[in-house]
Amino acid sequence: MKLYYGGFGEYNEFVVADSEEQAILKVGIKINAPFLPITVKEIRLVDGFKIAVELGEKPFITTCDVKTIEAEEVEITAEKTLRHCKKCDFTCDNQGILMKHYSEKHPKGD
């Protein structure tokens, strides 16, 4: 595994990959533009210190327990607001339908 830095234009990212081709694919996915001509460069030194992959017994990333919420636990209620015509008894739940009703049933000048 090697550390690569690259991208396209101002959009550059760091990725870890086995080869330059994999790094190009990962950078393309990361910047959400895999179709662009992406270039990457392997990073071997940072401030004079060598970068090396070290495999140990403990992972670098720790995991935590996440409680999953079942669909039955959460009750979502969405109340639809009714729209009323000011000139007749017409009601609906959509502003667009109400505007269409006004233009068809109550044209200007009536």
N, C-alpha and C positions, 0 to 999 in steps of 0.2 A: 504494500500500500504506500502511496506517495501523496504528497500534498501538492495541489495545483491551484493556480490563480489565473483567471482569465474571463473572457466574455466578449461583448461587442460594444464598442463605443464607450459610453460612460457607465454601462451596466456590467460590472465585474463582480465575481464571486469566488470564494474559496471552496474547493471540493477535495475529497479524498477518493482516489481511484487507483486501480492497478495499472492502467495504461493511459496514454494520452487520448486515445479514442473514447474510452469510457469517461474520461474527465470532460471531454467536449460534449458528450451526451448529457452528463449530469449538470453541467453549467447551462446548457440549453434549456433543460427542464426547470432549473432553478430561476432563470430569468424569464421563463415563460415564452421563449422564442427559439425553439429547437431548429427552426428553418434558417436562421441567420448564420453567416459565416463566422463562427466562433473560433477564437484562438486562445490557447492556454499555455502556461509556462510552469514548469516544475519548480517548486520552491524547496531548496535544499538547506539554505542558511538563513537565519534571522538574527540580525545583530551579531554575527560571528558564531552563533551556536548552530550546530547541526540538528536537523530535524530527523527523528527516527521513530518508526512505529515499534511500540513495545507491547508485547502480548503478556498480560499478567493474569493472575487468578481472579482478581476483582475487576469488574467492569468500571469504566470511567463514569458511565451514566447510571445513576440510581433510579430505581422505579418506585412509584408510590401507589397505594391502593386507591382506586377511583370507584366510587359508588355509581353503579348504573341505575338509571331511573327507568322503571318499567312504564309502559304506556298507560297501565291502569292507575298508577300512582298520581299522575298529573292529569288534572281535568281542565281542559281548555274550553272556555266559553267565549264565544264571539257573538255579540249581540248586533244584529243588523239594524241600522237606523232607517226608519221609514221616511220617505220623502212625500210630502203632501202638496197637491196642486192648490194654489190659492184661489182659483176660479171655479173649481168643481170638486167632486168627491174622489178624484183619481189619487191613488197612492202607489208607490213602488219603492224598491230598496236601492235604486241606482240613479245617480244624478243625470247621467246621459239619457236614460229612458224618460226621466221627467222633462228634460229639455226637448226631446223629440215630441213628447206629448204636447208641450206648450206650442211648438211650431206647427203641429198638425191640427190641434183642436182649438187653439186660441191664437191665431195669427195676429200680428200687430194691425191695429186699425179696427179691431172688433171691440 
